[in-house]
């Protein structure tokens, strides 16, 4: 019996979701909308100096993002000298590659970039569940069929985490926040050696 | 992550730098040359004047031992409300030391010295041995040929010469398909005193980068500190 209880406990803990593991309590009666305000103003050119650390290699560039309409963004990555490395359009569910360097045009890499940047710019993902811990709130939403958790504190979005079960896969961290502007953003992959650092111009 | 997946990132990383560096060298090489042309109208330049321009550039190149200049860069992307602005300075010392340094709004520098390409991205330093890489060997050859004043290379570029608003504008269209994928054309503008005023790199999409030079000084003594990583 004891062994059975232990096993059951193990199974329960083992199956715990990411919020439960982190001490959040499900408050499903309330489903406030998620708002990512950091790329939501059509009148702003969002321009960042970028640094990509990939498998112990570093390369810099400039990331420009513009909201062109509801759920419609253009995102371009150039070298410091201004030569376009890739140019994507995100519109509703659709994703269009306007340009990408031939050497970069690999399905696996494009998918990683698509997922990362979708999570970065999506303004109002649909809330599936809400969890709370004091003034902190955790809400989950599905982006490109992957589970993402939105961390807010006192109503301010601080990070987005893509997780599988209890394991973090990708963290998008918003720092140096000033109103609806995040001057410093880090996209960090936990399962592969890939980090994207963004610092606002 | 397997090794094969790793290469997906490594190749583009090198490639991204290469595009930047190739473009930078190209701009720089024009930035360091002077010419003296007489401009009268907004027309296609005569063959005689174009020949004279090429000759003068070559003569000036041979005289040029060092160059120091400031630059301002404007990146135009059609979908943005404003051009992306940055600025910095460049230094050149014959035969082949070149430093291209952004100072605002970010710190980033590329330096060619001793057959090596050094990058300093806001304190994050890396380098690459030019001798070990075929593409970078070609890049090095490009530098050498330019030092000899041999940039008007009809094998590498389709070249057209124009007079516009008192300036000479030379259009260079890369013949290499890989290169043309990044940059469809370079437009180099020389002012009436023959200095390079600006360089415009036009991408196949029509978006472009424009670089304006100022405060140029020639043949000043440059120290090692000017070429430190």
Interface residues (C-beta under 8 A of the other chain):
Chain A: X43 X45 X47 X49 X51 X52 X54 X55 X57 X58 X59 X60 X61 X62 X64 X66 X68 X74 X76 X78 X79 X80 X81 X82 X83 X84 X85 X87 X98 X99 X101 X102 X103 X104 X106 X108 X109 X192 X193 X194 X199 X201
Chain B: X1 X5 X6 X8 X9 X10 X11 X12 X13 X15 X16 X17 X19 X20 X23 X24 X27 X73 X75 X77 X79 X80 X81 X82 X84 X86 X102 X105 X106 X108 X119 X121 X122 X124 X126 X178 X181 X182 X183 X201 X203 X204 X205 X207 X208 X209
